[in-house]
Amino acid sequence: MHHFLSLKNEIFYYHRLVLNRINSLMMLTMEVFLKHVRSMNYNSIYSNSAFLNRRIMNAVFELKSKNNQLVRKTADGRLPDYLLPSEAMTANFDLAFSMGTTLWVSKAELKKGMLDAIIACGEYTACWNFLEYIEQLIKEDTNTNVNHLTIVALEPELKKYCANFKNNPLHYAKKVIPVSLTPRG
């Protein structure tokens, strides 16, 4: 009986070892494979001229602190200075970015203002990305139509929101922002 229990423990040990290796291999394969597929998709969209002015990048990581790409875009003249985030925005962004991927916010994170930081980050990132897109449309209007004029007409309103976010990133976090889909003026 002792020999059987010892064999059972060894089988369980090797079974667990094999399962851990399989799980590790699956996670690595999926992560590397998905990054490669995502990279291929981005390349196909951004290298195809048919998608010029028909795509908008909405990546939240662009506004994180010490983003050299953002500084280069401004230095190269691809972005106006008013699109550089304020220190308050980058600090709020860094707080939101520090939260791991999860389905809930803990009480400690709520006390730190994490939920408001995440909401605000999403709001001003969307505003910023639309303003960047509008800047690109103004410089290069190839492959545009009447719908693009509607987007460009939102620029003054978005600039007001941007100014409010620069002063206080949480300005709209607990407010409902009225949105008009028809151009003004």
N, C-alpha and C positions, 0 to 999 in steps of 0.2 A: 504494500500500500504506500509506503514511504517513497518508493521508487516511482510509482504512478503520480503522486503529488509533485515530486520533483520534476518529472517530465511535463506535467501539466503547466507548472510555473515557467519552464523553459519555453514551451510552445507559446504561452501567453506573452512572454517577453519578446520572442522573435516576431510574433504576430503584430504586436504593438510597434516594434521597430520597423517592420515592413510598411505598416500603415502610415507611420510618421514620414517615412521616406517618400511614399506615394503622394501624400498630402503636400509635402514640401515641393516635390517635382511638379505637381499640378499647379500650385500657387505660382511658382516661378514661371512655368510655361505660359499660364494665362496672363500674367502681368507683362512678360516680355512680348508675347504674341499680340496682346491688345494694344500695347504701346506702338508696336510696328504697324498694325492695322490702322490705328488712329493717325500715325504719321503719314501713311500712304494716302489716307482720305484727305488730310490737310493739304498735302502736296498736290493731289489731283484737283482740288478746288482752287487753291491759290495760284497754280501755274496755268490754269485754263482761262484764257481771256474772255470766254463766254460768261464767266462769273464775275467779271470786273464790275464793280458797283452793284452787285447782286448778292453780296455776302457781307456779313458784319460779324466781327469777332466779339464774343462776349465773355472774355476770360477775366475772372476776378483777380488773378495774380498780378495783373499788369500794374496795379496801384500799390503794391507792397513797397515797403521802404527799401531803399538801396536798389531800385530797379534800373539798371544801366541802360536797358533798352528804351525806357521812357525818357531818360535824360538825353540819349542819342537822338531820339525822334524830335525832341524839342530843339536840340543844338543844330540838327540838319534842316530845321525849318519845316519839317513834316507836321509838327504840332505847334500851335501857338502857346505862349507862356501861360495863358490863363487856364490851360488844361493841366498844368502841373498841380498835383494835389497838395493841399496845405499840410503842415505838420500834424494838425489835429486829425485830418483824414487818414494819413498814413499810420498814426498811432492807433486810431480806431480800427483800421484795416488789420493791422498786426494783431490786435486783440482778437478780432473775429477769426483771423487766419490761424490763430493758435489753438482753436478748438478742433478736436479730432472729429472724424466722421462718426456720427452717432444718430440715433433716432430721438433723443431727448436731451434736454439741458438740465444739468444737476442744480440743486439748490445753491451750491457754492458758486456755480457759474452764473446763475441768475443774479446773485448778490453782486458779482463783479460787473454786471451789465452786459453779459455775453449775448443774450438774445437781442437786445436793442442794437448792439454792435453789429451783429450778423444782418439784421434787417436793414440798418443804415448802410452797411457795406454793399448789400445788393442794390439798394436804391441809388446810391451815388455811382456805383460801377455801371449800372445801366445808363444813367444820365451821361456819364463820361464817355461810354462807348458810342452812344448816339451822337454826341458832339464830335467825337473823333471821326465818325462816319460822315457826318455833315461836312466837316472840313475837307475830307477827301472828295466828296461829291462836288464841292465848290471848285476845287482845284482841277478836277478831271470829271467832266460830265458825259463821258463816253458810256454807251450802253445804259442810258437812263430813259425814263418815261415820265408821265404826268404824276405818278405816285411818288417819285423822288422829289418833286416840287413840294408835295405835302410834307414830306420829311424835313426838307430844308426850311420850310415855313415854321417849323417847331423850334428853330434855333434860338430866337430871343427868349422864349419861355424856358428852354433848357438852360440857357446861360444864367437866368435868374435862380433856378434851382441849384446850379453849380456854385454860384456865389454864396447861397445860403449854406450849402454843404461845406464850403471852405471855412466859413465862420463857425459853424456848428454841425459836425457830421451827423448828429442825432436829431437835427432840426425836424425832419419828417418821420422819424422812426415810430412815433405814436400817433401820427396824423394820417388822415386819408388825403391823398393828393388827387385833386380833380383833374381828369384827363379829357381833353377835347380832341376828337379825331378829325375835326375840320380845321383847316388853316385859318388863322386870324388875320385880319387886315386886308 
